[in-house]
Amino acid sequence: MITKLDELRIGIDEVDQQIIALLAERFRLTEEVGLYKASNQLVAQDPNREKQQFQKIVQLSEKNGINPEYTTEIYRCLIDLVISRHEVLLAINS
Ligand SMILES: C=C(O[C@@H]1C=C(C(=O)O)C=C[C@H]1O)C(=O)O
């Protein structure tokens, strides 16, 4: 017998599949940005771009009913991983 808890967890598993697929696509794009930066000797971090991102993230979070503190924390981790990867690509290229 499927309980309410099982049903909710099936929903969570489906959402996780979508999140992972979207994260994979995001990392594919940021990898290309990292390769572009490395071949043009551009710094890994872009604080102006991040400022715009975080403004957008707060707006989108409010629109979708999610606590902006959660999304801001998640995106800080995500962007920091990207920056670390870009630093590796820069080091390889220099
Ligand atoms: C992807 C970039 O590199 C870094 C990572 C970002 C991101 O993951 O969204 C944003 C800005 C940069 O600090 C970029 O410059 O666009």
The ligand as an SDF file (V2000), in Angstrom:
LIG
                    3D

 16 16  0  0  0  0  0  0  0  0999 V2000
   29.7640   32.0080  -15.1890 C   0  0  0  0  0  0  0  0  0  0  0  0
   30.4980   33.0930  -14.8940 C   0  0  0  0  0  0  0  0  0  0  0  0
   31.5330   33.0700  -13.9370 O   0  0  0  0  0  0  0  0  0  0  0  0
   31.2890   33.2220  -12.5370 C   0  0  0  0  0  0  0  0  0  0  0  0
   30.1610   32.3550  -12.1470 C   0  0  0  0  0  0  0  0  0  0  0  0
   28.8640   32.8270  -12.2130 C   0  0  0  0  0  0  0  0  0  0  0  0
   27.7000   31.8810  -12.1990 C   0  0  0  0  0  0  0  0  0  0  0  0
   27.8950   30.6810  -11.9140 O   0  0  0  0  0  0  0  0  0  0  0  0
   26.5660   32.3290  -12.4780 O   0  0  0  0  0  0  0  0  0  0  0  0
   28.6280   34.2090  -12.3200 C   0  0  0  0  0  0  0  0  0  0  0  0
   29.6500   35.1030  -12.3530 C   0  0  0  0  0  0  0  0  0  0  0  0
   31.0830   34.7120  -12.2200 C   0  0  0  0  0  0  0  0  0  0  0  0
   31.5470   35.0410  -10.9150 O   0  0  0  0  0  0  0  0  0  0  0  0
   30.3310   34.3630  -15.6050 C   0  0  0  0  0  0  0  0  0  0  0  0
   31.2040   35.2530  -15.4740 O   0  0  0  0  0  0  0  0  0  0  0  0
   29.3270   34.5020  -16.3210 O   0  0  0  0  0  0  0  0  0  0  0  0
  1  2  2  0
  2  3  1  0
  2 14  1  0
  3  4  1  0
  4  5  1  0
  4 12  1  0
  5  6  2  0
  6  7  1  0
  6 10  1  0
  7  8  2  0
  7  9  1  0
 10 11  2  0
 11 12  1  0
 12 13  1  0
 14 15  2  0
 14 16  1  0
M  END
$$$$
